[in-house]
Amino acid sequence: MASMTAEAEAWRLPLSRPLTRADLADAPDDGHRYELIDGTLIVSPAPRMRHQRAAFLLGIELEQACPAGLRVIPAPFDVVLAIDTVMQPDLLVGRIADLTEADLPAAPVLAVEVLSPSTRRFDLVLKRSRFESAGVEHYWVVDPDEPSITAWTLVDGTYGDPLRVTGDEEFATEQPFPLRIAASELVD
C-alpha cells in the first residue's frame, strides 16, 4: 500500500497546458481509471461489484455474438480518439485491423458504459457527446440499478433517438451484429 501512495504522490502533471496522451504514461496503477477528454483529466474510482458483474455478463454475450473481424475488449483499455482524448469504455468492440497491443487508435464500432453513481452524468452526457463527435457508430449505456439498456446509433454524424429497454424487455439489435438480451439478465 505504501508503494501505491508513493507512486501516486510522484505523478506530477503539467498545470499550464491541456493534457495529452503522453501525460498518461506515468499514471499510477492505483485502481482508479484515468481518462482524458479534450485535455481534461477525468479520474474515476474503482467500480462497484454490480457494475463489474453487468459489464462481465454483457461482455460474454457480446463475445459469443461477435463476428470475425471484430474483437470485444473489456476495460481498462485505451481508446485514443485524439492526442488529448483517451477514454476507457467498460466494453468496446473494435475492428481487429485497428487494434494494437496497447490501445485502439480509432473509433470503436461499439462503446459500452455501465453506469455507476460516480460516473452516471459523465457517461450519459460527456462521453456520449465525445463518442458521437468521434464517429463511434454505436454507444450503449447499461444501468444495472434499474436495470436498463439504452442504445444510440450514429446516423448522418449524430446519435438519433435511442432504443431503450428495461427489466425483462428484450433488447434486440442487428447492429453492429445480431444480439438479443434482456437488461434483467445482466444483474443477479
PyRosetta script that sets phi, psi and omega in degrees:
from pyrosetta import init, pose_from_sequence

init()
pose = pose_from_sequence("MASMTAEAEAWRLPLSRPLTRADLADAPDDGHRYELIDGTLIVSPAPRMRHQRAAFLLGIELEQACPAGLRVIPAPFDVVLAIDTVMQPDLLVGRIADLTEADLPAAPVLAVEVLSPSTRRFDLVLKRSRFESAGVEHYWVVDPDEPSITAWTLVDGTYGDPLRVTGDEEFATEQPFPLRIAASELVD")
pose.set_psi(1, -37.7)
pose.set_omega(1, -179.5)
pose.set_phi(2, -63.7)
pose.set_psi(2, -36.3)
pose.set_omega(2, -179.9)
pose.set_phi(3, -67.4)
pose.set_psi(3, -35.7)
pose.set_omega(3, 177.6)
pose.set_phi(4, -65.7)
pose.set_psi(4, -39.1)
pose.set_omega(4, 179.0)
pose.set_phi(5, -66.5)
pose.set_psi(5, -44.3)
pose.set_omega(5, 179.1)
pose.set_phi(6, -63.3)
pose.set_psi(6, -40.3)
pose.set_omega(6, 179.4)
pose.set_phi(7, -63.5)
pose.set_psi(7, -44.6)
pose.set_omega(7, -179.9)
pose.set_phi(8, -65.4)
pose.set_psi(8, -39.4)
pose.set_omega(8, 179.9)
pose.set_phi(9, -68.5)
pose.set_psi(9, -28.9)
pose.set_omega(9, -177.9)
pose.set_phi(10, -78.9)
pose.set_psi(10, -16.7)
pose.set_omega(10, -178.2)
pose.set_phi(11, -78.0)
pose.set_psi(11, 112.2)
pose.set_omega(11, -179.2)
pose.set_phi(12, -114.1)
pose.set_psi(12, 134.3)
pose.set_omega(12, -179.9)
pose.set_phi(13, -113.0)
pose.set_psi(13, 146.9)
pose.set_omega(13, 178.1)
pose.set_phi(14, -66.3)
pose.set_psi(14, 142.9)
pose.set_omega(14, -177.8)
pose.set_phi(15, -102.5)
pose.set_psi(15, -13.4)
pose.set_omega(15, -170.2)
pose.set_phi(16, -99.0)
pose.set_psi(16, 4.8)
pose.set_omega(16, -177.6)
pose.set_phi(17, -154.4)
pose.set_psi(17, 162.4)
pose.set_omega(17, 173.2)
pose.set_phi(18, -62.8)
pose.set_psi(18, 148.6)
pose.set_omega(18, -179.7)
pose.set_phi(19, -79.0)
pose.set_psi(19, 157.4)
pose.set_omega(19, 177.8)
pose.set_phi(20, -126.7)
pose.set_psi(20, 173.4)
pose.set_omega(20, 177.8)
pose.set_phi(21, -54.5)
pose.set_psi(21, -39.3)
pose.set_omega(21, -179.3)
pose.set_phi(22, -61.6)
pose.set_psi(22, -31.6)
pose.set_omega(22, 180.0)
pose.set_phi(23, -67.6)
pose.set_psi(23, -22.4)
pose.set_omega(23, -180.0)
pose.set_phi(24, -79.8)
pose.set_psi(24, -12.1)
pose.set_omega(24, -175.1)
pose.set_phi(25, -57.3)
pose.set_psi(25, -32.3)
pose.set_omega(25, -177.5)
pose.set_phi(26, -102.5)
pose.set_psi(26, 16.0)
pose.set_omega(26, 179.7)
pose.set_phi(27, -60.1)
pose.set_psi(27, 139.4)
pose.set_omega(27, -179.5)
pose.set_phi(28, -69.5)
pose.set_psi(28, 149.5)
pose.set_omega(28, 175.1)
pose.set_phi(29, -91.7)
pose.set_psi(29, 78.0)
pose.set_omega(29, -171.4)
pose.set_phi(30, -119.7)
pose.set_psi(30, 15.5)
pose.set_omega(30, 178.6)
pose.set_phi(31, 89.9)
pose.set_psi(31, -7.3)
pose.set_omega(31, 176.4)
pose.set_phi(32, -91.2)
pose.set_psi(32, 157.5)
pose.set_omega(32, 175.2)
pose.set_phi(33, -102.2)
pose.set_psi(33, 124.0)
pose.set_omega(33, 179.7)
pose.set_phi(34, -108.0)
pose.set_psi(34, 119.4)
pose.set_omega(34, -180.0)
pose.set_phi(35, -131.3)
pose.set_psi(35, 156.7)
pose.set_omega(35, 176.1)
pose.set_phi(36, -120.7)
pose.set_psi(36, 135.0)
pose.set_omega(36, 171.2)
pose.set_phi(37, -131.2)
pose.set_psi(37, 114.6)
pose.set_omega(37, -178.6)
pose.set_phi(38, 50.8)
pose.set_psi(38, 43.0)
pose.set_omega(38, 175.6)
pose.set_phi(39, 83.6)
pose.set_psi(39, -0.1)
pose.set_omega(39, 179.7)
pose.set_phi(40, -102.5)
pose.set_psi(40, 130.6)
pose.set_omega(40, 179.9)
pose.set_phi(41, -77.9)
pose.set_psi(41, 129.8)
pose.set_omega(41, 176.0)
pose.set_phi(42, -118.1)
pose.set_psi(42, 122.5)
pose.set_omega(42, -179.6)
pose.set_phi(43, -116.3)
pose.set_psi(43, 126.1)
pose.set_omega(43, -179.9)
pose.set_phi(44, -119.2)
pose.set_psi(44, 142.3)
pose.set_omega(44, 176.9)
pose.set_phi(45, -72.2)
pose.set_psi(45, 166.2)
pose.set_omega(45, 176.2)
pose.set_phi(46, -58.7)
pose.set_psi(46, 139.2)
pose.set_omega(46, -177.2)
pose.set_phi(47, -73.6)
pose.set_psi(47, 163.3)
pose.set_omega(47, 177.1)
pose.set_phi(48, -74.5)
pose.set_psi(48, 165.9)
pose.set_omega(48, -179.8)
pose.set_phi(49, -61.3)
pose.set_psi(49, -41.8)
pose.set_omega(49, -179.1)
pose.set_phi(50, -60.1)
pose.set_psi(50, -40.9)
pose.set_omega(50, 177.6)
pose.set_phi(51, -61.2)
pose.set_psi(51, -50.6)
pose.set_omega(51, -177.0)
pose.set_phi(52, -64.3)
pose.set_psi(52, -38.0)
pose.set_omega(52, -179.7)
pose.set_phi(53, -65.4)
pose.set_psi(53, -44.4)
pose.set_omega(53, 179.0)
pose.set_phi(54, -62.4)
pose.set_psi(54, -43.7)
pose.set_omega(54, 178.6)
pose.set_phi(55, -62.6)
pose.set_psi(55, -42.9)
pose.set_omega(55, 179.9)
pose.set_phi(56, -62.3)
pose.set_psi(56, -48.7)
pose.set_omega(56, -177.5)
pose.set_phi(57, -65.7)
pose.set_psi(57, -40.5)
pose.set_omega(57, 176.2)
pose.set_phi(58, -66.8)
pose.set_psi(58, -37.7)
pose.set_omega(58, 177.4)
pose.set_phi(59, -58.6)
pose.set_psi(59, -40.2)
pose.set_omega(59, 177.6)
pose.set_phi(60, -62.3)
pose.set_psi(60, -46.0)
pose.set_omega(60, 180.0)
pose.set_phi(61, -62.4)
pose.set_psi(61, -44.2)
pose.set_omega(61, 178.7)
pose.set_phi(62, -62.9)
pose.set_psi(62, -43.6)
pose.set_omega(62, -179.4)
pose.set_phi(63, -60.8)
pose.set_psi(63, -42.1)
pose.set_omega(63, -179.0)
pose.set_phi(64, -67.6)
pose.set_psi(64, -29.7)
pose.set_omega(64, -177.4)
pose.set_phi(65, -95.0)
pose.set_psi(65, -13.4)
pose.set_omega(65, -172.4)
pose.set_phi(66, -67.0)
pose.set_psi(66, 126.2)
pose.set_omega(66, 179.6)
pose.set_phi(67, -80.2)
pose.set_psi(67, 168.5)
pose.set_omega(67, 175.8)
pose.set_phi(68, -58.8)
pose.set_psi(68, 145.3)
pose.set_omega(68, 179.3)
pose.set_phi(69, 95.6)
pose.set_psi(69, -14.3)
pose.set_omega(69, 177.6)
pose.set_phi(70, -120.9)
pose.set_psi(70, 155.3)
pose.set_omega(70, 179.5)
pose.set_phi(71, -137.1)
pose.set_psi(71, 137.7)
pose.set_omega(71, 175.8)
pose.set_phi(72, -93.8)
pose.set_psi(72, 128.4)
pose.set_omega(72, -179.0)
pose.set_phi(73, -129.6)
pose.set_psi(73, 127.2)
pose.set_omega(73, 176.0)
pose.set_phi(74, -86.1)
pose.set_psi(74, 160.7)
pose.set_omega(74, 174.6)
pose.set_phi(75, -69.3)
pose.set_psi(75, 154.4)
pose.set_omega(75, -1.2)
pose.set_phi(76, -86.8)
pose.set_psi(76, 129.2)
pose.set_omega(76, 175.0)
pose.set_phi(77, -154.3)
pose.set_psi(77, 126.0)
pose.set_omega(77, -174.0)
pose.set_phi(78, -71.5)
pose.set_psi(78, 134.3)
pose.set_omega(78, 168.1)
pose.set_phi(79, -111.3)
pose.set_psi(79, 112.8)
pose.set_omega(79, -175.8)
pose.set_phi(80, -96.9)
pose.set_psi(80, 105.6)
pose.set_omega(80, -178.7)
pose.set_phi(81, -94.8)
pose.set_psi(81, -20.9)
pose.set_omega(81, 177.7)
pose.set_phi(82, -166.9)
pose.set_psi(82, 169.6)
pose.set_omega(82, 179.9)
pose.set_phi(83, -58.5)
pose.set_psi(83, -27.7)
pose.set_omega(83, -178.4)
pose.set_phi(84, -111.1)
pose.set_psi(84, 13.9)
pose.set_omega(84, -179.5)
pose.set_phi(85, -138.2)
pose.set_psi(85, 107.5)
pose.set_omega(85, 179.4)
pose.set_phi(86, -131.0)
pose.set_psi(86, 114.7)
pose.set_omega(86, -177.7)
pose.set_phi(87, -120.2)
pose.set_psi(87, 160.5)
pose.set_omega(87, 179.5)
pose.set_phi(88, -129.6)
pose.set_psi(88, 85.1)
pose.set_omega(88, 176.8)
pose.set_phi(89, -63.6)
pose.set_psi(89, 155.0)
pose.set_omega(89, -179.9)
pose.set_phi(90, -59.5)
pose.set_psi(90, -37.9)
pose.set_omega(90, 174.0)
pose.set_phi(91, -140.2)
pose.set_psi(91, 146.4)
pose.set_omega(91, 172.9)
pose.set_phi(92, -138.8)
pose.set_psi(92, 152.2)
pose.set_omega(92, 170.8)
pose.set_phi(93, -120.4)
pose.set_psi(93, 120.0)
pose.set_omega(93, -179.0)
pose.set_phi(94, -125.6)
pose.set_psi(94, 159.4)
pose.set_omega(94, 174.1)
pose.set_phi(95, -72.0)
pose.set_psi(95, 130.5)
pose.set_omega(95, -178.8)
pose.set_phi(96, -54.8)
pose.set_psi(96, -38.2)
pose.set_omega(96, -179.3)
pose.set_phi(97, -63.7)
pose.set_psi(97, -23.0)
pose.set_omega(97, -178.8)
pose.set_phi(98, -90.8)
pose.set_psi(98, -19.2)
pose.set_omega(98, -174.3)
pose.set_phi(99, -78.0)
pose.set_psi(99, 143.5)
pose.set_omega(99, 169.4)
pose.set_phi(100, -117.2)
pose.set_psi(100, 175.0)
pose.set_omega(100, 175.9)
pose.set_phi(101, -64.0)
pose.set_psi(101, -29.3)
pose.set_omega(101, -173.6)
pose.set_phi(102, -96.0)
pose.set_psi(102, -28.1)
pose.set_omega(102, -172.2)
pose.set_phi(103, -168.8)
pose.set_psi(103, 180.0)
pose.set_omega(103, 170.4)
pose.set_phi(104, -114.5)
pose.set_psi(104, 101.3)
pose.set_omega(104, -177.1)
pose.set_phi(105, -86.7)
pose.set_psi(105, 40.0)
pose.set_omega(105, -179.9)
pose.set_phi(106, -157.0)
pose.set_psi(106, 168.9)
pose.set_omega(106, 177.0)
pose.set_phi(107, -68.7)
pose.set_psi(107, 132.6)
pose.set_omega(107, 174.7)
pose.set_phi(108, -69.8)
pose.set_psi(108, 161.2)
pose.set_omega(108, 173.5)
pose.set_phi(109, -70.6)
pose.set_psi(109, -38.7)
pose.set_omega(109, -179.6)
pose.set_phi(110, -141.3)
pose.set_psi(110, 132.7)
pose.set_omega(110, 170.7)
pose.set_phi(111, -119.6)
pose.set_psi(111, 135.2)
pose.set_omega(111, -179.8)
pose.set_phi(112, -124.5)
pose.set_psi(112, 131.5)
pose.set_omega(112, 172.4)
pose.set_phi(113, -118.7)
pose.set_psi(113, 139.1)
pose.set_omega(113, 173.5)
pose.set_phi(114, -105.5)
pose.set_psi(114, 124.7)
pose.set_omega(114, -174.7)
pose.set_phi(115, -69.9)
pose.set_psi(115, 140.7)
pose.set_omega(115, 171.5)
pose.set_phi(116, -129.0)
pose.set_psi(116, 157.0)
pose.set_omega(116, 178.1)
pose.set_phi(117, -54.8)
pose.set_psi(117, -37.2)
pose.set_omega(117, -176.5)
pose.set_phi(118, -79.7)
pose.set_psi(118, -16.5)
pose.set_omega(118, -176.0)
pose.set_phi(119, -119.4)
pose.set_psi(119, 0.4)
pose.set_omega(119, -173.3)
pose.set_phi(120, -50.8)
pose.set_psi(120, -56.8)
pose.set_omega(120, -176.8)
pose.set_phi(121, -66.6)
pose.set_psi(121, -39.9)
pose.set_omega(121, 178.0)
pose.set_phi(122, -57.8)
pose.set_psi(122, -47.2)
pose.set_omega(122, -178.5)
pose.set_phi(123, -68.8)
pose.set_psi(123, -40.3)
pose.set_omega(123, -175.5)
pose.set_phi(124, -78.9)
pose.set_psi(124, -25.9)
pose.set_omega(124, -175.5)
pose.set_phi(125, -113.6)
pose.set_psi(125, -67.8)
pose.set_omega(125, -172.1)
pose.set_phi(126, -67.0)
pose.set_psi(126, -51.2)
pose.set_omega(126, -179.2)
pose.set_phi(127, -64.6)
pose.set_psi(127, -42.2)
pose.set_omega(127, 179.2)
pose.set_phi(128, -58.3)
pose.set_psi(128, -46.1)
pose.set_omega(128, -179.9)
pose.set_phi(129, -62.9)
pose.set_psi(129, -42.5)
pose.set_omega(129, -177.8)
pose.set_phi(130, -69.7)
pose.set_psi(130, -40.4)
pose.set_omega(130, 176.8)
pose.set_phi(131, -64.2)
pose.set_psi(131, -40.6)
pose.set_omega(131, 178.2)
pose.set_phi(132, -59.9)
pose.set_psi(132, -49.2)
pose.set_omega(132, -177.9)
pose.set_phi(133, -67.9)
pose.set_psi(133, -23.5)
pose.set_omega(133, 178.3)
pose.set_phi(134, -84.6)
pose.set_psi(134, -7.1)
pose.set_omega(134, 178.4)
pose.set_phi(135, 86.3)
pose.set_psi(135, 24.3)
pose.set_omega(135, 176.0)
pose.set_phi(136, -70.3)
pose.set_psi(136, 117.4)
pose.set_omega(136, -171.3)
pose.set_phi(137, -62.5)
pose.set_psi(137, -37.4)
pose.set_omega(137, -175.9)
pose.set_phi(138, -136.0)
pose.set_psi(138, 133.5)
pose.set_omega(138, 177.7)
pose.set_phi(139, -132.5)
pose.set_psi(139, 121.3)
pose.set_omega(139, -179.2)
pose.set_phi(140, -117.4)
pose.set_psi(140, 143.5)
pose.set_omega(140, 175.1)
pose.set_phi(141, -125.8)
pose.set_psi(141, 126.4)
pose.set_omega(141, 178.2)
pose.set_phi(142, -106.9)
pose.set_psi(142, 129.9)
pose.set_omega(142, 174.3)
pose.set_phi(143, -110.3)
pose.set_psi(143, 102.4)
pose.set_omega(143, -177.1)
pose.set_phi(144, -71.9)
pose.set_psi(144, -17.1)
pose.set_omega(144, -179.8)
pose.set_phi(145, -78.4)
pose.set_psi(145, -31.5)
pose.set_omega(145, -176.9)
pose.set_phi(146, -75.1)
pose.set_psi(146, -47.4)
pose.set_omega(146, -20.6)
pose.set_phi(147, -79.4)
pose.set_psi(147, 152.1)
pose.set_omega(147, 177.9)
pose.set_phi(148, -153.2)
pose.set_psi(148, 161.6)
pose.set_omega(148, 172.5)
pose.set_phi(149, -129.8)
pose.set_psi(149, 128.3)
pose.set_omega(149, 175.9)
pose.set_phi(150, -121.5)
pose.set_psi(150, 129.4)
pose.set_omega(150, -174.8)
pose.set_phi(151, -128.8)
pose.set_psi(151, 127.3)
pose.set_omega(151, 174.9)
pose.set_phi(152, -107.6)
pose.set_psi(152, 145.6)
pose.set_omega(152, 175.6)
pose.set_phi(153, -124.6)
pose.set_psi(153, 136.0)
pose.set_omega(153, -179.9)
pose.set_phi(154, -75.4)
pose.set_psi(154, 123.9)
pose.set_omega(154, 177.0)
pose.set_phi(155, -131.7)
pose.set_psi(155, 120.0)
pose.set_omega(155, -178.6)
pose.set_phi(156, 52.1)
pose.set_psi(156, 41.0)
pose.set_omega(156, 173.9)
pose.set_phi(157, 84.5)
pose.set_psi(157, 0.7)
pose.set_omega(157, 178.4)
pose.set_phi(158, -136.5)
pose.set_psi(158, 154.4)
pose.set_omega(158, 174.6)
pose.set_phi(159, -80.8)
pose.set_psi(159, 126.3)
pose.set_omega(159, 177.4)
pose.set_phi(160, -83.7)
pose.set_psi(160, -162.0)
pose.set_omega(160, 176.9)
pose.set_phi(161, -62.7)
pose.set_psi(161, 135.8)
pose.set_omega(161, -176.5)
pose.set_phi(162, -80.3)
pose.set_psi(162, 157.3)
pose.set_omega(162, 166.2)
pose.set_phi(163, -86.9)
pose.set_psi(163, 128.0)
pose.set_omega(163, -178.0)
pose.set_phi(164, -134.7)
pose.set_psi(164, 128.8)
pose.set_omega(164, 175.3)
pose.set_phi(165, -127.6)
pose.set_psi(165, 152.5)
pose.set_omega(165, 177.7)
pose.set_phi(166, -131.0)
pose.set_psi(166, 157.3)
pose.set_omega(166, 174.2)
pose.set_phi(167, 53.8)
pose.set_psi(167, -124.8)
pose.set_omega(167, -176.3)
pose.set_phi(168, -87.9)
pose.set_psi(168, 1.3)
pose.set_omega(168, 176.4)
pose.set_phi(169, -62.4)
pose.set_psi(169, 144.1)
pose.set_omega(169, -179.7)
pose.set_phi(170, -82.9)
pose.set_psi(170, 127.8)
pose.set_omega(170, 170.5)
pose.set_phi(171, -88.8)
pose.set_psi(171, 110.0)
pose.set_omega(171, -177.2)
pose.set_phi(172, -121.8)
pose.set_psi(172, 122.2)
pose.set_omega(172, 179.4)
pose.set_phi(173, -139.5)
pose.set_psi(173, 154.8)
pose.set_omega(173, 174.4)
pose.set_phi(174, -108.2)
pose.set_psi(174, -10.9)
pose.set_omega(174, -175.2)
pose.set_phi(175, -124.3)
pose.set_psi(175, 134.1)
pose.set_omega(175, 7.3)
pose.set_phi(176, -78.5)
pose.set_psi(176, -7.8)
pose.set_omega(176, 172.7)
pose.set_phi(177, -160.4)
pose.set_psi(177, 160.7)
pose.set_omega(177, -175.9)
pose.set_phi(178, -61.5)
pose.set_psi(178, 132.5)
pose.set_omega(178, 178.1)
pose.set_phi(179, -153.7)
pose.set_psi(179, 137.5)
pose.set_omega(179, 176.8)
pose.set_phi(180, -135.0)
pose.set_psi(180, 124.6)
pose.set_omega(180, -179.6)
pose.set_phi(181, -160.7)
pose.set_psi(181, 149.1)
pose.set_omega(181, 173.5)
pose.set_phi(182, -95.4)
pose.set_psi(182, 143.8)
pose.set_omega(182, 178.6)
pose.set_phi(183, -58.0)
pose.set_psi(183, -34.3)
pose.set_omega(183, -179.4)
pose.set_phi(184, -64.0)
pose.set_psi(184, -20.8)
pose.set_omega(184, 178.7)
pose.set_phi(185, -73.8)
pose.set_psi(185, -10.6)
pose.set_omega(185, -177.8)
pose.set_phi(186, -96.0)
pose.set_psi(186, 2.6)
pose.set_omega(186, 177.2)
pose.set_phi(187, -130.3)
pose.set_psi(187, 148.2)
pose.set_omega(187, 175.4)
pose.set_phi(188, -148.6)
pose.dump_pdb("model.pdb")
